[in-house]
Amino acid sequence: MTQHRPPRGKPARQGDKNRPFSGRSAQGGEARLNLGGRDESKPERPQGPRPPREHGRGEHGRGEHGRGRQDSAPAGAVWLYGTHAVGAALKNPQRRLRRLVVTDEAQAALAAECPLPWPIQPEILPRERIDQILGARPGSGIVHQGIALLADQLAAPALLDALKRPGPVLVLDQIFDPRNVGALMRTAQAFGACAVIAQDRNAPEETGALAKAASGALETIPLLRIVNISRALIVLKSADVWVVGLDGHATTRLRGESFAGRRVALVLGSEGEGMRRLTRETCDEVCALAMPGGMESLNVSAAGAVALYELTRTP
């Protein structure tokens, strides 16, 4: 039986979710919402300066799987790659573009995704040179399709500004894999979600792998990086959003008709450990997917897709 929480405050204003995501709030606020206190399950960081990052790690140095490359992305920028990810970024007027590299044969595919003229002049390079720029090699997982774009990372809006867009909210509690996060962003966009929320310290940064998996959704739906997930859920509740956690061991089955007329925030935990204790306790209710075939669980991106479909389907 679905619980009923008294409405708190006015419903969030509806906005236009079809325009490209600008990455900035009206006040220029960022999504690193510090609601006070330390993270609910992690020890406090030692005081003092952080140790310097090793050069050449990740997509800003050696590529995603450790191979060296000559062209590293400067601080605050990222190499995006793939036809859909780059085409969507070129169409987003809020993206600051630095460098576009394409193979001669890939120009037509990119023009089909984003019609000419492009907002930045392309450099025509051989595929081997783009491989070198991105650190791509067999088994690296980097499939650039002969197209790569160096662009500044998007700044995210403040949480309450993001809620001015219509639709449900997707909250990710310690989901680390950039491909899973990207796939969930693509799903969130497909089902009309207003935003995706992840914890600042326990989620991947904006990377080419994430953008490739998102297939353009990184440009149209904001990814908010929040310091404290459980406190963010409290803010969502204060904005009259009903918070539903997904847990395969829950006794209540997720049924969309139970939430008719409500705005819902769907919370997904990591595949191994699920939601953390305080995250779970902050949810209004916890539900499981109905799986008559008898599987115990699904990949988190598949589970998110099924849950969002159930929450948004029309009876």
N, C-alpha and C positions, 0 to 999 in steps of 0.2 A: 504494500500500500504506500503510495507516495505521500510524504509528509507535506504540510502546508506551512510555509513561513510567511508571516505577515509582510506585505509589501513595504519596502523601505525606500522612501524618496520617490522621485518622479522617474518614469521609464527613460532610458537613454534615448537621446535624439537619434533619428535616423539620418544617415548620410548617403553619399554616392559611393558605392563600393566598386563601380565599374571603371573609374578612372585610374590611371597609374598611381601606385603608391608613392607619395612624395618623400616619405622618410622623415618629415619634420612636423612637429605640432605647431599650432598657431602661435604658441609662445616660445617655440624653439626648444621645448623641453625634450629630454631624452628618456628612454624607457628604462634606464637603470634605476628603477624605483626603490629607494632605500626607505623602507617603512619602519625602521628602527630595530634594534636588537640584532643579534647575530643569527646566522643560518641555523635552522632547527636541528640539524643532525650532523653538522660538520664542526670539528674543532676550530677555534679561532686561529687566524693566520698569525704567525710570529710577527712582532713589531719590527719596524726597520725597513730599509729598502729591499725591494725584490731582487733576487739574483738575476743577472742579465740572461736573456734567452740566448741559446746557442744559435750561431749563424747557420743558415742553410737547413733549418728543419721546417717541415710542413710545406704548405703551398707558397710560403713567402721565402723559401730558400731552396731546399733540395727536391721539391715536388712532394706529392702526397705520400710516397713510399720510399723516400730517402735518397733518390738519385740526384746528383748535382746538376745545376743548370746555370747559365750565365746571366739570365735576366730575372732577378728577384723583384717582387712587388715592393714598392716603398711603403712606409708605415701609413696605415689608413686606407690602403688600396688593395685590390684583389684581382687576380686573373680569372675571368669568367671564360668558359669555353663551351662549345656545342651550339648548334644552330638555334634552338629554341631559347636557351638562356641568353645568348648574345643578342639575338633579334629583339627579345623583350627589353633588354637593357638599353638598346639603341632607341627604342620607342618611348622610354621613360624620360621625360624632359628634366627630371630632377637628378638623374645620374650625371656625375661629372666624369667625362670620358677622357682617357689619357692616351690610349694607343689601341688601334685595331689592326690585327694581322690576319690575313686570309690567304689560302692557296688560290691559285688562278682558277682551278676547277670548282672551288667552293663558293665563288662569288655569286653564282646564279642561285644556289640554294639559300644563301643569306638574303639576297634580294627578294626571293619569293616569301621569306618570313618577314622581312622588313623592307618595304619598297624604297628604292632610291628616290631622292638623294639621302645618303646617310649623314648624320650630324658630325661625323669625323671622317677624315680622309683615310682610307685603308692602305696598309702596306702589303704588297703582294710578296709572299715568301714561300719557299718550298716547304713541304710537309715536315721534312727532317729538321728544319730550323724551328718550326713551331713545337715539334717534339722536344727540342732542346730548351726552348723557353719555358715550357710547362713541366719539364722533367718527366715526360711520358716515355714509357718503355713497355715491352710486353709484360703483362701481369700487373701493371701499375694501376689499372682501373681508370686511367685518364683517356677518355674517348672524345677528342676535340673536334672531329669531323672537318678539320682543316680551318677552323675558325676560333679565334681567341681575342678577348677584349680586356685591356687593363682599365679598371674604373675604380673610383673611390667607393668605399663601402657606404651603404645607406645608414643614415641616422634614423632611429625609430622614434615614433611619437610617445608621449606620456600615456600611461594606461587609460586614464579617463578620457583622453582625446581619442584613443583608438576605439573606445566604446561608442563614440558618436556614429561609427559605421554600423550598419545593420548586421544581423546574423549571430550565430552562436560563437563561442570562444573556445579555442583548443589550447589546453594547458599541458605542457610536457614536463614531467617530473623526473629529472636525471636520465634523459635519453641522449646518449653521447654520439651515436653514429651519424655523421653528416648526411649520409644517403637516406637514412630513416627520417631524419628531420626534414630533408628536402622533399621526400615522398609524402610526408604528412602535410607539408605546406601546399603541395599540389592538390592533395585531397581536400584540405580546408578550403582552398579557393574553389574547387569544383562544387562543393556543397554550401557555398555562400557564407563561410565563417568570416567574422570581422577581423580577427587577429589570431596569431599563434604566440603563446607565451612560453618561454623557457627560462630556467634558472641561469643566472649569469655565469656562475663558476662551473656548472655541471652540464654544459651544452656546447656544441661545436661553434666556432666562430663562423662568420660568413666566408665560405670558401667556394672554389670552383666546383668541387664535388657536390656540395649542398645545392648550389644554383642549378647544376646540370640535372640533379634528381628532381628539383622543384619545377623544371621545365617551363620557366618563365614566371612562376608564381611569386618568386622573390621580389619581383617588381610591382606586383599588384596587391599583395597582402602583407601587412607589417609583421615582422618578427621582433617581439619585445623580449629583451633580456632583463629579467627581474632579479633583484638581490635575494628576496625571501618569498618563496612560493606560497607558503601558508598565509602570510600577511597579505599577499596579493589576492588570494581567494577571499579574504575578509573584505577587501576593497570591492571585489566583484559583487559580493553579497549586498554590500551597502548600496550598490547601483542596481539592485533588484534583479540580479542574475542568480539563477539556481545552479548550485555547483554539484555535479554528478561525477563521482570517481568510477573508473572501470576496473573491475577486479574479477578474474575468472573464478574465484572461490566464493563470491558473494551469492547469497541465496535468492536475491531479487533479480529478476530478468529485466534487461533494458527494453522498454517498450515506448515507442515514440508518442503514442496517444496519451500516455501518462503525463506528458509535458506540454500538451497542447496549450497554446496561449502564453507559455513561459519562454523567457530567454535563458538558455542553458550554457554553462561552461563545462566542457567535457575534459576530465583530467585523466591522462594516461601516464602510467609509471613505466619504469624500465622493464625489459623482458625478463630479466633474472629475478630482481627483487620486488618489482611492482612499485606502488606508491610508498613513500616513506610514512612512518607512523603519524607524524603531525599533519602531513598533507591529507592523509586518509581521515583523520579525526576532524579536520576542518570542512570536509565535504558535507553537503546537506544529506546526501545518501550515496550509497555505493551499490553498483549493479554489475551484473555479468551479461555477456552476450548469450543469446539462445543458440546453442550449437547441437542440433539433434543428431548430427553424425558422430558425436562422441569424442571429438578432439578436445584435448584439455585446454589448448591455447592456440593463438595465432601470432604471427609476426606482428610487432606493434604497429607498423604502418597499415597492414591489412585490417587489424582490429579497429584502428582509428577510422578507416574508410567505412567499415560495416556499421560502427556506432554512429558516425555522422549521418550516414544514410538513414538509419533508423530514427534519429532525432529529427530529421528534416523532411521525411517522406510525408506525402499527403494521403490520409486514409482513403 
